[in-house]
Amino acid sequence: MSRLSAETPFLHPDATITDSTLGAYVEIGQGARIAHSVLGDYSYCDRYADIANADIGKFANIASFARIGPTDHPMERASLHHFQYRSDDYWDDAARDAAFFAHRHARRATIGHDTWIGHGAIIRPEVTVGHGAVIAAGAVVTRDVPAYAIVAGVPARPMRARFADDIADRLIGLAWWDWDHDALRAALDDFRALSVMDFLSKYGG
């Protein structure tokens, strides 16, 4: 029997899920923390990934210790400390700053389909990572990443494209990530064996 299912996400020990939606065949690694986020079908994260305020597409591959949508402290105020907005943790007569949290949750990171986020990479709030992009291990992504680009470094900069623009456009047009589970199984041998050009030729992309 297969380990992953369409009905129930596979959660490893100590994973924490808060106000989030997980798609079919999703796997969440040990100690990972997912908050106020959406993970599309077949996406997974490895151990101790930390994902907040993010919209993640299908088939995303998120390595261990990656961080997506790390929250900010209020640098424009007199203090950076969270006593200002988690005030109820400090005083019985003080409420949380609901407006601060609403603003934080609204600053979404967006990750496309079939992406690879490397070990320890950080993707800042309000950044969009295009379909098929690769974020190298340890990269700090502060700007949008085009589809099928490979970026690395601190801050992350383009290294090269995975495919020529016409091939990337054809893959996006094919949108194989929207195929149903049976269609993916039927094409499995071709995913494994064919070059991207042969795959596109066979499936009409």
N, C-alpha and C positions, 0 to 999 in steps of 0.2 A: 504494500500500500504506500502511495506517495506521502512524503512527510508534510508537504504544504497543501493547503486546501483553499477553495474559493470562499468558504463560509467563515472561517475563523483564522485571524492572524496568528502566526507562530511567534510567541513571546518567550525569549530566553529568561533565565532567572534575573530578578532585580531590575527588569525593564520597567520604566514608569511612563504611563501614557496619560496625558491630561488634555481634555477638551480637544481631541484630535479624531480624524477619520482615516481609517486604514482600509485599503482596497483588498481585492482578492489576491491570494498567494503572497501576501506580504510577510516578511520576517524581520523581527526586531531583535538585535543582538543583546547579549548580557550587559546589564547595567546601563543600557541606552536610555536617554530621556527624550521624550517627544511631547511637545506642548503646543497647543493652539495651531496645529498643522494638519495638512492633508498629504497622505502618501498614496500615490496611484497604484494600480494593480501591478503585481510582480516586483515592486520595489522592495529593497531591503537595506538595512544598515547593520554594520558589524558592531563589535563591542564598544560600549561607552561613547557612541555617537551622541551628540547633543543637538537637537533640532527644535527650533522655536519659531513660531510665526512664519511658517514656510508653506508654500504650495509646491509639491514635488510630483512630477509626472510619473508615468508608467516606466517600469524596467530601470529605475535608477539604482546604481550600484554605489553605495556609500560606505567607505572603509571605516575602520576603527578610529575612534578619537576625532573624527571629523566634527566640525561645528558649523551649523547653518543657522543664520539669523541670530547671532549673539546680541543680547540686549545691551543698550547703552545706559550710562549714568548721565544725570543732568548737568553737563559741563557749564551751562550758562548760569547756574544758580550759585549761591554762596557756598554750598556744600555739594559734594558728589554722593554722599552717603544715602543709603536707602531708608534711613529713619524717616526721611521726608515723605516717602510714598508707601512704605510698609509700616506706617506709624502705629497701627494697632498691635504690632509685635512689641512695642515699647511702652505704650500708655493705654490704660483701660478706657480713657475718655476720648481717644483719637481714632479717627476712621482712616482707612486706606484712601489714597489719592486715586479715585476711579478714573479721572481724566488722564492721568499719567499712564495708567495701564492701558486704557483704550488707545492712546496714541502709540504706545509701544506695539500693541497687537496689530495695529494698522500698517506698520512698516514691514511689509511682507518680502521675504526672499522667494524667488520663483526659479524652480529647477525643471528643465525640460525632460522629455522622454529619452530613455536609453543613454543616460549620462553616467559618468564615472567620477566620483569625488574621492580623491586619494586620501591616504592616511594622514590625519592631523591637519587637513586643509580647513580653512576658515572662509566662509562666504558671508559677507556683511549683509545687514538688512537692506532691502530695496534694490538688491542686485538681481538681475535675471541671467541665468545660465541657459544657453540655447540647447536645443535637441542635439544629442550625440556628442556633446562637448566633453572634454577630459580636463579635470583639475588636478594638477600634479600634487604629490604628497607635500605637505607643509606649506602650500601656497596660501596667500592671503588675498582673497578676491574682493576688490573694492569697486570694480566697474563691471558693467555687463559683458558677458562672454558670448561671442557669436556661435551659432550652430556649428557643430563639428570642428570647433577650434580646440587646440591643446594649449593650455596656459600653465605657467609655472612662476614661482618666485614670490618675493615680498617687496612691494605689492606685485600681484600676479600680472604677467605680461604675455602676449601671444608668443608661442614658440613656433608653431606651424599649424596648418590645417590638416585634419585627418584625411579628407578627400577634397578633390577639386570642387569648385562651386557647383558645377552642373551635376556631379554625382550627389552632393549633399542635397541639392534641390530635388533630385529624383527620389532620394530616400525619404525626404519629408513628404513628397507627394504620395509615395507608396504607403506611408503611415502604417507599416506592418505592426506597430505597437497597438493598433486598434483591432487587429485580428482576434477572433475568438480563440478559446483554448484549444479546440479541435483543429482549427486551421494552423495554429502554431505547431501542434504535434505533427500534422501532416507535412509541414515544411521543415521539420527538425533536421533531417539529413542534409537538406540543401543549405540551411543555416551553417551547418558544420563544414560542408565540403566545398561549396561554391565560393568563388571570388565575389566581391561586391558587384562587379560589372555583370558577371554571369547571373547572379541572383536577381539583379534588376531586370536583366533581359528576360529571364524566365517568368518573373512575376509582374511584368508590365510597368515597372517604375520608370 
